Amino acid sequence: MLEKLESILEHFASLDHRLAEVGQDYQLAAELSKERSDLEPLVELAKEYKENFTKADETRELIEISEGEMLELDKMELDEILARREELEAELKSMFNPPQRIPPAISTTSSSKFGPGPVVMRRDCLLPTSCECT
């Protein structure tokens, strides 16, 4: 996962670089800005995930030299760091594999005293067939 996150971080940095050099091409600037803003939440999580490894390593080093009460505090801190890592991994995995949008089924309802006649819905439209999209 770290390799994948590294490539995303590199791509994000290249977007920043390209945005700085865009000049008068407003269409390209808009496209790059959109891509950058779409990636930003993932990049923030990726940075925190990478920092988590550094914190865990530093805390393990402290555990090796700590004694008594400090040892217990360092162990508790490491447990918190590792728990946060698991949370970050779950969040990152959900961002890599977003839930698939299931198009609405075609549905009909029969006429009743509560509303007009049948309403037919297209799979790609959430509006009744009286909308402009049909």
C-alpha positions as semicolon CSV with decimal commas, in nm:
position;residue;x (nm);y (nm);z (nm)
1;M;0,000;0,000;0,000
2;L;0,290;0,236;0,074
3;E;0,414;0,215;-0,286
4;K;0,071;0,304;-0,417
5;L;0,046;0,596;-0,174
6;E;0,394;0,717;-0,274
7;S;0,291;0,727;-0,639
8;I;-0,023;0,922;-0,547
9;L;0,182;1,170;-0,343
10;E;0,424;1,213;-0,634
11;H;0,136;1,268;-0,876
12;F;-0,016;1,525;-0,638
13;A;0,316;1,711;-0,623
14;S;0,338;1,707;-1,002
15;L;-0,013;1,855;-1,020
16;D;0,103;2,141;-0,798
17;H;0,406;2,192;-1,021
18;R;0,198;2,185;-1,340
19;L;-0,056;2,425;-1,190
20;A;0,223;2,672;-1,117
21;E;0,329;2,660;-1,483
22;V;-0,014;2,662;-1,649
23;G;-0,002;3,023;-1,766
24;Q;-0,303;3,140;-1,965
25;D;-0,453;2,795;-2,035
26;Y;-0,759;2,829;-1,815
27;Q;-0,913;2,502;-1,934
28;L;-0,602;2,307;-1,829
29;A;-0,588;2,499;-1,501
30;A;-0,949;2,405;-1,427
31;E;-0,886;2,037;-1,507
32;L;-0,572;2,023;-1,294
33;S;-0,742;2,205;-1,007
34;K;-1,034;1,962;-1,019
35;E;-0,804;1,661;-1,016
36;R;-0,601;1,812;-0,733
37;S;-0,910;1,884;-0,522
38;D;-1,039;1,530;-0,584
39;L;-0,708;1,383;-0,464
40;E;-0,661;1,612;-0,165
41;P;-0,856;1,404;0,094
42;L;-0,667;1,091;-0,013
43;V;-0,334;1,276;0,002
44;E;-0,403;1,401;0,355
45;L;-0,477;1,045;0,470
46;A;-0,168;0,915;0,290
47;K;0,054;1,169;0,464
48;E;-0,091;1,080;0,803
49;Y;-0,047;0,709;0,726
50;K;0,321;0,760;0,639
51;E;0,376;0,971;0,952
52;N;0,217;0,694;1,155
53;F;0,500;0,457;1,058
54;T;0,759;0,713;1,166
55;K;0,583;0,769;1,499
56;A;0,558;0,394;1,559
57;D;0,930;0,347;1,489
58;E;1,024;0,635;1,719
59;T;0,801;0,500;1,994
60;R;0,951;0,151;1,961
61;E;1,296;0,303;2,005
62;L;1,175;0,480;2,319
63;I;1,033;0,153;2,452
64;E;1,376;-0,009;2,417
65;I;1,539;0,250;2,644
66;S;1,248;0,330;2,877
67;E;1,192;0,196;3,226
68;G;0,911;0,188;3,477
69;E;0,628;0,433;3,429
70;M;0,773;0,578;3,106
71;L;0,787;0,228;2,959
72;E;0,417;0,177;3,029
73;L;0,329;0,518;2,882
74;D;0,532;0,445;2,569
75;K;0,362;0,108;2,527
76;M;0,020;0,274;2,559
77;E;0,122;0,535;2,302
78;L;0,236;0,263;2,062
79;D;-0,099;0,085;2,102
80;E;-0,279;0,409;2,013
81;I;-0,054;0,466;1,712
82;L;-0,114;0,114;1,583
83;A;-0,489;0,143;1,639
84;R;-0,490;0,468;1,439
85;R;-0,295;0,294;1,164
86;E;-0,567;0,030;1,135
87;E;-0,829;0,307;1,108
88;L;-0,625;0,484;0,841
89;E;-0,582;0,160;0,645
90;A;-0,957;0,101;0,650
91;E;-1,025;0,458;0,534
92;L;-0,766;0,432;0,258
93;K;-0,900;0,099;0,138
94;S;-1,251;0,242;0,121
95;M;-1,116;0,533;-0,085
96;F;-0,940;0,294;-0,324
97;N;-1,251;0,079;-0,356
98;P;-1,552;0,311;-0,342
99;P;-1,895;0,146;-0,331
100;Q;-2,045;0,095;-0,674
101;R;-2,343;0,309;-0,764
102;I;-2,635;0,083;-0,842
103;P;-2,873;0,243;-1,090
104;P;-3,233;0,257;-0,978
105;A;-3,455;-0,011;-1,120
106;I;-3,744;0,065;-1,347
107;S;-4,046;0,078;-1,124
108;T;-4,413;0,131;-1,170
109;T;-4,689;0,213;-0,930
110;S;-5,051;0,161;-1,002
111;S;-5,307;0,432;-0,993
112;S;-5,473;0,482;-0,659
113;K;-5,672;0,738;-0,469
114;F;-5,338;0,873;-0,337
115;G;-5,186;0,975;-0,669
116;P;-5,200;0,980;-1,046
117;G;-5,159;0,681;-1,276
118;P;-4,848;0,473;-1,323
119;V;-4,509;0,633;-1,291
120;V;-4,226;0,481;-1,492
121;M;-3,866;0,550;-1,395
122;R;-3,571;0,511;-1,630
123;R;-3,264;0,336;-1,489
124;D;-3,043;0,639;-1,548
125;C;-3,289;0,899;-1,426
126;L;-3,448;0,953;-1,088
127;L;-3,726;1,165;-1,231
128;P;-4,059;1,038;-1,365
129;T;-4,092;1,004;-1,742
130;S;-4,250;1,347;-1,758
131;C;-3,901;1,496;-1,714
132;E;-3,701;1,642;-2,004
133;C;-3,450;1,359;-2,005
134;T;-3,681;1,107;-2,172
